[in-house]
Amino acid sequence: MLALDVKSEKKELSDLRITTSGSIFWNLSPAELVEKSLKSKEGHLTDTGALMADTGTFTGRSPKDRFIVKDAHTANSIWWGDINIPFEEDKFEQLYKKMTDFLKDKDLYVREAFAGADAQYRLNLKIVNTLAWHNLFCYNMFLRPNAEDLENFQSDFTIICAPEFEADPAIDGTRQSNFAIINLSKRILLIGGTAYAGEMKKGIFSVLNYLLPYEHEVLSMHCSANVGEKGDTAVFFGLSGTGKTTLSADPNRALIGDDEHGWNDDSVFNFEGGCYAKVIDLSREKEPEIWDAISFGAIVENTRFFPGTRTVDYSNKEVTENTRTSYPIHHIKNALIPSKAGIPKHIFFLTADAFGVIPPISKLNKSQAMYHFISGYTAKVAGTEVGVTEPKTTFSACFGAAFLPLHPTQYAKLFGEKMEKHQVNVWLVNTGWTGGPYGVGNRMKLKYTRAMITAALEGKLDHVNYRTHSVFGVQIPENCPNVPDEVLSPRATWEDKVAYDLKARELGTAFIQNFEKYKDFATEDILAGAPKW
């Protein structure tokens, strides 16, 4: 698609109060954006054809600098606190004017895109960028309208992202010079002072996490999803390091998406048009699908070349450990397009339990499923942080607390209703330690985890005997194809059974203590899923 010039009446930005003496480039193709990026010295071309770009000072999101405008519309609906920090209406207007003034002499890249593969619930986006590579990121990460869609495109939500523009905290009401501010009433996301592209992706995820449950009773989920040849959809929840990307990338199943989905009355649908994957220590052997996807049109962030080459050294942590790639989902060979499939038959909560307590696979009832959904548990391994000698519990509500504008129990209630209505099987899968905690036991073998998930998907765990876990009350299968029986019971793998019992109660106590902050909002049905002994 050729660049349309600036001054076209159809393609002006006066509706956003943006005028510029520079050029406005609308819906450029990836090739045009790569060309613009290279010409502006925004990045370098790698030997696979991917564009390498740096994000500057910020190599990740800045959660303490993400705000939501508090007004008549949001005052009583948002879960205000450390995650959803209120921002004043008048300060937003002031900052908006300062940003539009800043853009008056800038070249701008504008993209029209969709968020949400279900047309009934999708959000029409207009994105205004000062960086060509950011616009390429948005081409990759959001859904791409066709020429017919663009003829009468009307946007529902706008992103204005200008990394070069910095706020003055003393005047503008921000915490520091960088910011991401969501105005749900005016349907605008302002981003400044940071070039970390993930702020755009996760900003719109937060918007959908508000609009879909609150206005449509559609459950928004921070998860990956795939579907088998028989139309059996599976959903995978899990925090970083639990194996979500690895386990959902199954060559025998089509990938619906790797990070953000909605669950309506008849389907699971991807919010995005691409993937945003970590690439630290990436290799073709470990992640062949991601490796092969990093071709022309893809972006690699904050990586470095092997000296004297254009080959990316994925082991290089010189800039950050949070090195990433962005690519359109069609770069994955077995991607499902359009990225929408039926109601899930199986849901997997993945945890890397470094205490060796959680069973490698167990079945949850409705109450336990809602309780574990709100808890969002995994563990950080000892030795990853200075001074940490024991594993650390990590809880993130609904496996994505940082992106939840509503109280977690509202998502859990929707989750429970859908699970019950559609008779979905919910499984808790421990990809962490067995035979003892970290330092004593061993990491669960990936081949066993894959075998357990395959058995669940194929219905081979439907007719085996189960035992009840003494603390968490979940149902543990006594047999599973291609997995030794003794592996299935975590207590049986510990030499010291008394030590296991103590550790299990210790972890159960951590769950209960974490849940205290949700207790007053939780129903009896949810609370019934708590650990007991």
C-alpha positions in Angstrom: 0.0 0.0 0.0 1.5 3.3 -1.0 1.9 6.1 1.6 -1.0 8.5 1.4 0.0 12.1 1.8 -0.7 14.2 4.7 -3.0 16.8 3.7 -5.8 14.5 2.4 -9.1 15.5 3.8 -10.0 11.9 4.4 -6.8 11.2 6.2 -6.3 14.2 8.5 -6.0 14.0 12.3 -8.1 17.0 13.2 -10.5 14.7 15.1 -7.7 14.2 17.5 -6.7 17.9 17.6 -3.4 16.9 15.9 -2.0 19.0 13.1 1.6 18.9 11.9 3.8 20.6 9.3 5.5 17.2 8.9 4.2 14.2 6.9 1.6 11.8 8.0 2.0 8.3 6.7 -1.1 6.1 6.8 -1.1 2.3 7.0 2.3 1.7 5.5 3.3 -1.8 4.6 6.0 -3.6 6.7 8.5 -3.1 3.9 7.9 0.7 3.8 8.1 0.9 7.6 11.4 -1.1 7.7 12.7 1.2 5.0 11.7 4.3 7.0 13.1 2.9 10.3 16.5 2.2 8.6 16.6 5.6 7.0 15.8 7.3 10.3 18.5 5.2 12.1 15.9 3.7 14.4 17.3 0.2 14.0 19.4 -2.3 12.0 18.6 -5.2 9.7 19.6 -8.7 11.0 20.7 -11.5 8.7 17.2 -13.1 8.9 15.6 -9.9 7.6 14.2 -8.9 11.0 14.5 -5.3 12.3 16.6 -4.9 15.4 15.6 -1.9 17.5 16.4 -0.5 21.0 13.8 0.7 23.5 16.1 3.1 25.2 16.0 3.7 29.0 13.0 1.5 29.5 13.4 -2.2 28.5 10.1 -3.3 30.1 6.8 -1.9 31.2 6.8 0.7 34.0 3.7 -0.4 36.1 4.0 2.5 38.6 3.7 5.0 35.7 0.5 3.5 34.3 -2.6 5.5 35.2 -6.3 5.5 34.5 -8.3 8.7 34.5 -10.7 8.8 37.4 -14.0 10.4 36.3 -17.8 9.9 36.7 -17.6 6.9 34.4 -14.8 5.0 36.2 -14.9 6.3 39.8 -17.0 3.3 41.1 -16.1 0.6 38.6 -12.2 0.5 38.6 -10.3 -1.5 41.2 -8.2 1.5 42.4 -4.9 0.9 44.2 -1.3 0.2 43.4 -2.2 -1.4 40.0 -4.8 1.0 38.8 -3.5 4.4 39.9 -6.0 7.3 39.4 -5.2 10.3 37.3 -7.1 13.6 37.3 -9.2 14.6 34.4 -7.9 18.2 34.1 -4.3 16.9 34.2 -5.1 14.5 31.4 -6.4 17.4 29.3 -3.4 19.5 30.1 -1.0 16.7 29.1 -3.0 15.9 26.0 -2.6 19.5 24.8 1.1 19.5 25.5 1.5 16.3 23.5 -0.4 17.5 20.5 1.6 20.8 20.6 4.8 18.6 20.7 3.7 16.8 17.5 3.1 20.0 15.4 6.4 19.6 13.5 6.8 15.8 13.6 6.5 13.2 10.9 3.7 10.8 12.1 2.9 7.2 11.3 -0.8 6.3 11.7 -2.2 2.8 11.7 -5.8 1.6 11.7 -6.2 -1.8 13.2 -8.4 -4.1 15.2 -8.1 -5.7 18.6 -10.3 -8.8 18.9 -10.8 -11.5 16.3 -14.5 -11.7 17.0 -16.1 -8.9 15.0 -18.9 -8.5 17.5 -16.5 -7.5 20.3 -13.5 -6.1 18.4 -12.1 -2.6 19.1 -11.3 -0.4 16.1 -7.9 1.3 16.9 -6.3 4.4 15.5 -2.6 4.5 16.4 -0.4 7.6 16.1 3.4 7.0 16.3 6.5 9.1 16.0 8.6 6.1 15.4 8.3 3.9 12.2 9.3 0.8 14.1 6.6 1.3 16.7 4.1 1.5 13.8 5.5 -1.8 12.5 5.1 -3.3 16.0 1.4 -2.3 15.9 1.1 -3.8 12.4 2.4 -7.1 13.9 0.6 -7.1 17.2 -2.9 -5.9 16.3 -5.2 -7.4 13.7 -4.9 -6.2 10.2 -7.9 -4.8 8.4 -8.3 -5.5 4.7 -8.8 -2.7 2.0 -12.6 -3.0 2.3 -12.4 -2.6 6.1 -10.4 0.6 5.7 -12.8 2.3 3.4 -15.2 3.4 6.1 -13.0 2.8 9.1 -14.2 4.5 12.3 -12.0 4.2 15.4 -13.2 3.3 18.8 -10.0 3.9 20.7 -6.8 5.9 20.0 -3.2 5.4 21.0 -0.9 8.3 20.8 2.7 7.2 21.5 5.6 9.8 21.5 8.6 8.4 23.3 10.5 11.7 22.8 7.9 13.7 24.7 8.5 13.7 28.4 6.2 14.9 31.1 7.1 17.4 33.9 5.9 15.5 37.1 5.6 18.8 39.1 3.2 20.2 36.6 1.6 17.3 34.8 0.7 15.0 37.7 2.8 12.1 36.6 5.3 10.2 38.9 8.2 10.8 36.6 8.8 11.8 33.0 7.5 8.6 31.4 3.8 7.7 31.5 1.0 5.6 30.0 -2.4 7.0 30.8 -5.7 5.4 29.8 -8.8 7.6 29.5 -11.7 5.1 29.2 -14.3 7.9 28.8 -12.5 9.7 26.0 -11.2 6.4 24.6 -7.5 7.5 24.4 -4.3 6.0 25.6 -1.4 8.5 25.9 2.2 7.1 26.1 5.3 9.3 26.4 8.8 9.2 27.8 9.3 5.5 27.0 10.0 3.6 23.8 9.1 0.2 25.2 6.6 -1.0 22.6 4.9 -3.4 25.0 3.2 -0.4 26.7 0.9 -0.1 23.6 0.1 -3.8 23.5 -0.6 -4.1 27.3 -2.4 -0.7 27.4 -5.0 -2.0 24.9 -5.2 -5.3 26.8 -6.0 -3.4 30.0 -8.7 -1.5 28.0 -10.3 -4.8 26.8 -10.0 -6.2 30.3 -12.4 -3.4 31.3 -14.7 -3.1 28.4 -15.4 -6.8 27.7 -16.3 -8.1 31.2 -17.9 -4.8 32.4 -20.0 -4.0 29.3 -20.5 -7.4 27.6 -19.9 -10.1 30.2 -17.1 -11.6 28.0 -14.3 -13.0 30.0 -10.9 -11.5 29.1 -7.9 -13.8 29.7 -4.2 -13.5 30.0 -3.5 -16.9 28.4 -2.4 -18.9 25.4 -4.8 -21.1 23.4 -4.7 -23.8 20.8 -7.2 -26.2 19.1 -7.0 -29.8 17.9 -8.3 -31.3 14.7 -11.6 -32.2 16.3 -12.2 -28.6 17.4 -11.3 -29.2 21.0 -10.0 -25.8 22.3 -7.5 -25.7 25.2 -6.5 -22.7 27.2 -3.2 -22.3 29.1 -2.8 -19.8 31.9 0.7 -19.3 33.5 3.1 -16.7 34.7 6.6 -16.2 33.3 8.7 -19.3 33.4 5.9 -21.8 33.7 6.0 -23.1 30.1 2.9 -21.4 28.7 4.4 -20.6 25.3 6.3 -24.0 25.1 3.3 -26.1 26.0 0.7 -24.3 23.9 3.1 -24.5 20.8 2.1 -28.0 19.9 2.9 -29.1 16.3 -0.3 -31.3 16.4 -2.6 -28.5 17.3 -3.3 -25.1 15.7 -2.2 -22.0 17.7 -5.1 -19.6 18.4 -2.8 -17.1 20.1 0.0 -16.9 22.7 -1.1 -14.2 25.2 -4.5 -12.5 25.2 -8.0 -13.9 24.5 -11.7 -13.4 25.1 -14.3 -16.1 26.0 -17.8 -15.3 24.8 -21.0 -17.4 24.6 -19.7 -19.6 21.7 -16.0 -19.1 21.2 -12.5 -18.3 22.4 -10.9 -15.5 20.3 -7.5 -13.9 20.1 -7.3 -10.2 20.9 -4.1 -9.9 18.8 -2.7 -10.4 15.4 0.8 -11.4 16.5 3.1 -12.7 19.2 5.5 -10.9 21.5 7.9 -13.5 22.8 11.0 -13.4 25.0 14.1 -14.4 23.1 16.8 -14.6 25.9 18.8 -17.7 25.2 16.6 -18.6 22.2 17.7 -21.5 20.0 16.1 -23.4 17.2 16.3 -26.5 19.3 14.4 -25.0 22.2 11.8 -23.0 20.3 11.7 -23.8 16.6 8.5 -22.0 15.9 9.7 -18.7 17.4 13.1 -19.1 15.8 11.7 -19.5 12.3 9.2 -16.7 12.9 12.0 -14.1 13.2 12.1 -13.3 9.5 11.5 -10.1 7.5 8.7 -8.0 9.1 9.6 -9.3 12.6 11.2 -7.0 15.2 13.9 -8.0 17.8 14.2 -5.6 20.8 17.3 -4.8 22.7 19.3 -7.6 21.3 23.0 -7.5 20.1 24.9 -9.0 17.2 27.8 -11.4 17.4 30.8 -9.1 16.7 31.4 -8.3 13.0 28.2 -10.0 11.9 24.5 -9.3 11.5 23.6 -12.5 13.4 21.8 -12.0 16.7 23.4 -13.3 19.8 20.4 -14.4 21.8 22.5 -15.2 24.9 23.6 -11.5 25.1 22.1 -9.8 28.2 24.1 -6.6 27.8 21.0 -4.4 27.5 18.4 -6.5 29.4 17.2 -10.1 30.1 13.9 -9.0 28.7 14.9 -9.2 25.0 11.9 -9.8 22.8 10.6 -10.4 19.3 7.4 -9.2 17.7 6.0 -10.9 14.6 2.6 -11.3 13.0 0.9 -14.6 13.9 1.0 -15.8 10.3 4.8 -16.2 10.7 3.8 -19.3 12.8 3.2 -22.2 10.4 0.3 -23.8 12.4 -1.4 -20.6 13.4 -5.2 -20.6 13.1 -6.5 -17.7 11.0 -8.9 -16.1 11.7 -7.8 -16.7 15.3 -11.0 -17.9 16.8 -12.2 -21.4 17.9 -14.9 -23.0 20.0 -15.6 -23.1 23.7 -12.7 -24.6 25.6 -13.0 -28.2 26.7 -9.8 -28.0 28.9 -8.1 -25.3 30.8 -4.6 -25.7 32.3 -3.3 -23.5 35.1 0.5 -23.8 34.8 2.7 -23.3 37.9 6.5 -23.8 38.4 6.2 -24.8 42.0 9.7 -24.6 43.4 8.6 -26.1 46.7 7.8 -29.5 45.1 4.3 -29.6 46.7 1.8 -29.1 43.9 1.1 -32.4 42.0 2.4 -32.6 38.4 -1.3 -32.7 37.2 -4.5 -32.5 39.2 -8.2 -31.9 38.5 -10.0 -28.9 40.1 -13.7 -28.5 41.0 -15.5 -25.2 40.3 -14.6 -23.6 43.7 -10.9 -24.7 43.5 -10.7 -23.4 39.9 -12.0 -20.0 40.8 -9.7 -19.8 43.9 -6.6 -20.8 42.0 -7.6 -18.5 39.1 -7.7 -15.5 41.5 -4.5 -16.7 43.2 -2.4 -17.1 40.0 0.5 -18.9 41.7 4.0 -19.7 40.7 7.4 -19.5 42.5 10.7 -17.8 41.9 13.7 -20.0 42.1 16.3 -19.4 44.7 19.5 -17.9 43.4 17.9 -15.6 40.8 18.1 -12.6 43.1 20.9 -11.5 45.4 20.3 -12.8 48.9 17.5 -15.3 48.0 18.3 -18.7 49.4 14.8 -20.2 49.4 12.2 -20.3 46.7 9.7 -17.4 46.8 6.0 -17.6 46.3 4.6 -15.3 43.5 0.9 -14.6 43.2 -0.6 -12.6 40.3 -4.4 -12.4 40.3 -6.0 -14.1 37.3 -2.4 -14.7 36.0 -2.3 -11.1 35.0 -2.9 -8.7 37.9 -1.0 -5.8 36.3 -3.7 -5.6 33.5 -6.9 -5.9 35.5 -8.9 -2.7 35.8 -11.8 -4.5 37.6 -11.6 -6.4 40.9 -10.2 -10.0 40.4 -13.3 -11.6 41.8 -15.4 -10.2 38.9 -13.2 -12.1 36.5 -13.3 -15.2 38.7 -17.1 -15.1 38.9 -17.4 -15.0 35.1 -14.8 -17.8 34.9 -16.8 -20.0 37.3 -20.1 -19.4 35.5 -18.6 -20.3 32.1 -16.8 -23.3 33.5 -20.0 -24.6 35.0 -22.2 -23.9 32.0 -19.9 -25.6 29.5 -18.7 -28.4 31.8 -15.0 -27.4 31.2 -12.3 -29.5 32.8 -9.8 -27.4 34.7 -6.3 -28.8 35.5 -3.5 -27.6 37.7 -0.2 -28.5 36.2 3.1 -28.2 38.0 6.1 -27.7 35.7 8.3 -27.1 38.6 10.0 -29.4 41.1 9.4 -32.9 42.2 11.1 -35.1 44.8 11.8 -32.1 47.1 12.1 -28.4 46.8 14.5 -26.5 44.6 18.0 -27.6 45.6 16.9 -31.0 46.7 14.5 -32.3 44.1 14.6 -32.1 40.3 12.6 -30.1 37.7 9.7 -32.0 36.2 10.7 -33.6 32.9 9.1 -31.8 30.0 8.2 -35.1 28.3 6.1 -36.1 31.3 4.3 -32.7 31.4 3.6 -33.0 27.7 2.3 -36.6 28.2 0.0 -35.5 31.0 -1.5 -32.6 29.0 -1.9 -34.9 26.0 -3.6 -37.5 28.1 -6.0 -34.9 29.5 -6.8 -33.5 26.0 -7.4 -37.0 24.7 -9.8 -38.0 27.5 -7.4 -40.6 28.9 -7.7 -39.3 32.4 -11.5 -39.5 32.4 -11.7 -43.0 33.7 -8.7 -43.5 36.0 -8.8 -43.5 39.8 -8.1 -40.3 41.7 -6.8 -39.5 45.2 -7.4 -36.3 47.1 -4.5 -34.0 48.0 -4.3 -33.6 51.8 -3.9 -29.8 51.8 -5.1 -28.4 48.5 -8.0 -30.9 48.1 -7.4 -31.3 44.3 -7.9 -34.7 42.6 -4.6 -36.5 41.6 -4.8 -39.2 38.9 -3.3 -42.5 40.0 -2.3 -43.4 36.4 -1.4 -41.6 33.3 -0.1 -43.0 29.9 3.6 -42.6 29.5 4.2 -41.3 33.0 5.4 -43.5 35.9 2.8 -43.8 38.6 5.2 -42.7 41.4 5.7 -39.3 39.6 2.0 -38.4 39.9 2.0 -38.2 43.7 4.4 -35.4 44.9 4.5 -36.8 48.4 5.6 -40.2 47.1 8.6 -38.6 45.4 9.9 -37.1 48.7 12.2 -39.2 50.8 11.1 -37.4 54.0 7.2 -37.6 54.0 7.0 -35.5 57.2 9.0 -32.7 55.5 6.6 -32.9 52.6 3.6 -32.5 54.8 5.1 -29.5 56.6 6.0 -27.9 53.3 2.5 -28.5 51.9 0.9 -26.8 54.9 3.4 -23.9 54.6 2.5 -23.4 51.0 -1.2 -23.7 51.8 -0.8 -21.0 54.5 0.9 -18.7 51.9 -2.1 -19.1 49.6 -4.5 -18.2 52.4 -2.5 -15.2 53.5 -2.3 -14.0 49.9 -6.1 -14.4 49.5 -6.9 -12.2 52.5 -7.0 -9.1 50.3 -9.7 -10.6 48.2 -11.7 -12.3 51.0 -14.2 -9.6 51.6 -15.2 -9.5 47.9 -15.2 -13.3 47.4 -18.3 -15.5 47.4 -18.7 -18.6 49.6 -18.3 -20.7 46.4 -14.9 -19.2 45.8 -13.7 -19.4 49.4 -14.7 -23.1 49.4 -11.7 -23.7 47.1 -9.1 -22.7 49.7 -6.5 -25.1 51.1 -7.6 -27.0 54.2 -6.0 -29.4 56.7 
